[in-house]
Amino acid sequence: MSRSPGRRDPNPSQLSLFGPAPEPAAAEAARERDATTARERDAMAAVYDDAARLAARLPAGVHLGTSSWSFPGWQGLVYAARRSTEELARDGLAEYARHPLLTTVGIDRSFYAPVPDSDFRRYAAQLPDGFRCVSKALHAVVSQTLERSQTPPGADEGRGAGPARLEPNPDFLSVPLFLSRVAAPLLSAFRAHAGPVLLELPPVGPPHRLPPRAFFERLDAFLGALPPELSCAVELRERAYFTGEYREILGARGVAHAYSYWRNMPSPGAQAEVVPVSNAPFAVVRLSLKPGRRYEAEKQRFHPFNRVVEPDPEMRAEVARILCEAAALRIESFTLVNNKAEGSAPLTVRAIAEEVAAAWRAPTAPTGR
């Protein structure tokens, strides 16, 4: 029998004879999420309050963050409770983005394989409005060479395998591949949170390196074909191409140079002398690895990434100058820090924020006579 609009519901005491009415699973899950968020906020209140005071002293347009976010060792720095790497990779962005100093993040995994639309949508659901991420372009687009296994077909793993063979990549700086595997997923499933796309160009040994003229022609054609809806930055890891011609191509195309802290490149400040901050409509800084160091060695030395092991005051000061110059030009900047830079990316972010806050002097408008 259908219930008429004017009929009252049964007395609640009658229902209680059979126990409480079951609640929808979605409502129960929502309440649990809210309770978890409240507990996390309480546990991190002192950290958030301290970070918020520092963030309030930064100039507008400065976005600081880490290269990724799934590190259990950041408990007490970014996360209230210790969670597994897998849990943080899937659902950690919501808590990460609550930290007042962490206003951008890198999506590093997109370098190795395209990110499924479902994952982009899951990330987006965890992020507040206006929070933009720096994602890497696919390795198959930005690498001049690819490794090919020399393992004979059908051989057991680890037996009969020869060293990997480097071959020229036929899709190096392929516009169609970039549009289909990088741009399309970002614009369809993650547009509101898509910050600069990082074109990390790996180093190439002399036997496989394109001559500068061929490289610059290909780079210029590629950058000229990028969709205007996306902003891009080039992280050059091949020192032979770091020239005035490279700077001019980026400037003409409105593409930023990513000031890097990496094994065989000049320091960020030295890079800014070749490619000034004013060369692009935004700035990108990426701090990965102290020059001259090896990635795996630093990873082992710095794990679990909960403290600064080897601070680099000179690097911090150079980055602060770049960010203050960008702010003075009224252009946005995005800085990503890796744990392998100094030992703990969130603590390096804080140190750089302190440098910027101390150095920042807002430009004053000229006064008339």
N, C-alpha and C positions, 0 to 999 in steps of 0.2 A: 504494500500500500504506500503510495507516495505521501509525503508530508506536506500539509497545506502551509502556505506562507505565514498564516496567523497562529499556527499551533506551536505551543511551547515545547522545548526540549525536555526529555525525561529528567526527573529529579536526580541530581548528581549522587545522592546517597544510594539510589537504586543501582546506579552503575558500579558503585564501589563494591557491591556484593560480588562482582566478578573481577575485581582488580581494576587498576587505572586503565583507561583506554590507551592503546599503543600509539606512540607518536611517530610521525613520518621519520624515516631514517635520515632524510636530508636535513630536517630541523635539528635532530639530535647531533648530527655531525657539525652543523653550523655552530651550535652552542659550544661544542667541544673545541672547535677552532678558536672561538672568541675567548674561551677560558684559557686556552694555551697561550694566545697572544697576550692576555692580561698578565699571566705569570711571567712570560718572557720580558714584558715591559718592566715589571716590578724588579726582576733580577738584574736588568741592565739599566735601571733608572739613573744611577750615578754616572755610568759611562755615557749615556745619552745626554744628560745635563751638561757634563763637562764638554762633550763634543759640540753640543749646540752653541755654547758660549764661544767656542773657537770658530765655528762655522759662521756665526754672525759677524765676525771681523773680516771675513774674506770678501774680496770684491765680487760684484755680480758677474755671472757667466763662467765662474771657475768650477769645473766638474772634476772631482777626484774619485778614484775608485781603484779596484784591483783587477788583475788580469782574468781571474776566475773567482769562484766563491765557495767551492766545495772542500773546505779544509777543517777537519774536526779540531785541529790544534788552535783554532781561533775562538774556542770557548772562553768567554769572559772578555774578549776583545770585540767580537761581532755577534756571537751567538750565546744565548743564555745557558743552554744545556749542551752536553756533548752528544753529537749525532754522527752517524756514519757518513762517509763520503758519498755513498749512494743516496741517502736521505737528503743531504744538503744539495746535491746536484739536481735532484728532482724538485724539492720544495723549499730550498733554503733562501731563495731570492726575496721572499716576503720579509723575512727577518733582516736580511742583509740591507734591504732598502730602507728600513726604519732607522738605521744609524745616520745621524745628522751629517757626518762628514763624507759618507759614501753615496755620492750622487750620480755615479755612472758605474758601469762594470763591463768587463770584456767577455765576449762569447767566443772563447778560444776554440771550442770543438768544431766550429764551422770551417776551420782550416783543413780538417782531415776528411770531412764528409758533409754533405748538405744536411742542415737541420730540418727534420720533418715539420710540416705545418702544425701538427698537433703539439709538438714541443714548443714551438714559438708561441702558440696560443696559451699553453700552460705557463710559460714565462710571463706573458703579458698579463695574465690574470693575477699574478703575484706582485706586479709593479704599480706604484702610484702614477697618476697622471703626470706627464712631463718628464718622467725618468727615461733617459735614453741610453742605449747600450752601444758599445763599439764592437762590431762583429768582424771577424776575419773573412777575407775572400778565400775561396776554395784553393787548396794547394795545386790542383790540376790546372788552375788558371794562372797562377802567379809564379810557378817554378819553370825555369828554363830547361831543367832536366828531370827525368823520372827514373827511379830505380826499377830495374827488371831483375827478377830472380833468375839465377842460372841453375836452379835445382832441376835435374832431369824430371820429366813428367813421370808421375807414379812413384818417385823415390820417397822413402820414409823421411819424415821430418828429422832434420839433424844429421841425416846420412846422405852422402853423395851431393851435398849442397856446396856450391861454389859461391864466391863473393858476388854481391849484387852488382849488376852492370848498369852504368849510367847511360841513358839514351836521351837524345833531344826530345823535348815535349812538343808535339805538334799543336797542342792547344795553348801554348804559352801566350798570354794576353789575348785570348780568344773572346771577342765581344759576344758572339752567340752563346757560348758556354757561360760567361758571366751573367748575361741577361736571364738565362733559363735556370741556372742552378744557384745563383746568388741573389740577384736583384728581385726576381719574381717571388720567391718565398718571403723575402723581407717585406716587400710592398703589399703582398696579399694577406699575410698573417701577422705581421709585426710592425706595420707602418708607424703606428703612434709611438713606438719605442725604439725606432731605428735611428741611431746616431751615425757617426761616420763609419764607413766601411774601410777596414784596414787592408791595404794591399801590401802584404809582407813579402818582399822579393828576396828569396834566400840567396846566400852567396853561391857563386859558381866558380869552379876552378878554371884556370886558363884554357885547358883543352876543350872545354865545352862552352865557354863564355862567348856570347854574341859580341862582335866588334861594337864599340860605342855608337858609331853612326847607325848601324842596324838596330841596336837596342833603342836609341832615342826615337827613331822613326816609328818603331812599333809602339813604344810607350805613348808617344804623342797621338797616334791614330786611335789607340785604345781609350785614352782619357777623353778624347774628343767625342767618342761615341757613347759615353756613359749617360744613363738617364738623369735628367735634371732633378728628379725627386730625391736622389741619393747624393750625399756628400761623401767624398773619398779622401783618404790620406795614403801616402806611399811611405812604407818603412823600408828604406834601402839598406840592404845588408851586403852589398857588393861595393866596396870602397872605390873601385875603378870608375864607377859611374857617377860618383858624387862630385859633380862639376857645375860650373856656371850654366852650361846648356841644360842640365837637369833642372836647375832652379828656374830657368826661363820657361821651360815647358810646363812645369807645375803652375807657375804664376799665370801663364796665358790661359790655362784650363780651369783655374779656380780650385785647384787641388792642393791640399796641404802636404807638407813634408812632416813625417812623424819623427820628432827628435828622440833618438833612441839612446839607450844605455845598454850597450851590447858588445860582445866579445871583441870584434875587430873593427869597430867604428869609432870615430872621434867622440869626444864627450858631447853631451847635449849642448853645452855652451859653445863649443867649437863648431858644431853643426849650425847653430844659429848665426854664426858669422858668415857662413856660406849661403844659407837660406834664411833670410831674416823673417821674423814673425809676421811682418807686414806683407809678406809674399802671398798670403792666402787669406780668405775670409774667416778662417777659424784656425785653431792650433791644436795639435795632438802631440802628447809626450808619452813615451812608452819605456818604462824602466824594467828591463828584463834580467840583465846579467852584467856584473862589473867587467869592464874590458880586460881581456887577458885570461878570464876564468873559463872553466868548463862547466856546462850545465849540470851534468849528472853528479859531479863532485860537490857542487854547491848545494844541490838538492839533498844529498846525504848529510852534509855538514850542518845545514840549517834546519832540518826536520826536528820537531813538528811545527815549525814556523810560528812559534808563540812569543818570540823575543827577537830584538835586533842583535845580531851577532857581530856584524862588521859595518858600523855606520860610515857613511861617506859624506861628510859635511860639505865638501866642494861640489859634489853632484847635486845635493839638496839646494845649495845656494844658486847654482846655475839654473835649475828647474824653476826656482822661485822667481828669478829674473825673467825667464821666458813667460811665466804665467802673469806676472805683473805687467809686462810689456803688452801682452794680449789684452789684459783688462784695461790698460790705458788707451788702447786702440778701440776699445769697446767691441771686441770680438770674443766669442766663446772659446774656451779651451777644455780639452778632455785629457786627463792624465791617468794612465793605467800603470799600476805597480805590481810586479811579480815578487813572490816570496824570495826568489833567488837573487834579488837586488841587494838586500841587506840582511835578510833572515826572516822578516815578518812583514808582509805587504801592508796590513792595516796600520802597523806602527810607523812604517815609512810614510804612509799617507798622512798620518797625524803630524809627523816631523816636518813634512813639506808644507802642510797647512800652517804650522807655526811660523815657518820661514816667510811664507807669503803674507800672513797677517802682520808680521813685524816689519816687512819691507814695503807694504802697500801704502802708497800715497795717492789718493784720488786726484786726478787732474782737475785743476780749477779752470772754470771758463774765463776767458779774457775779459777784463773790465774796461769799459769805455772811459774816456777822459771826461 
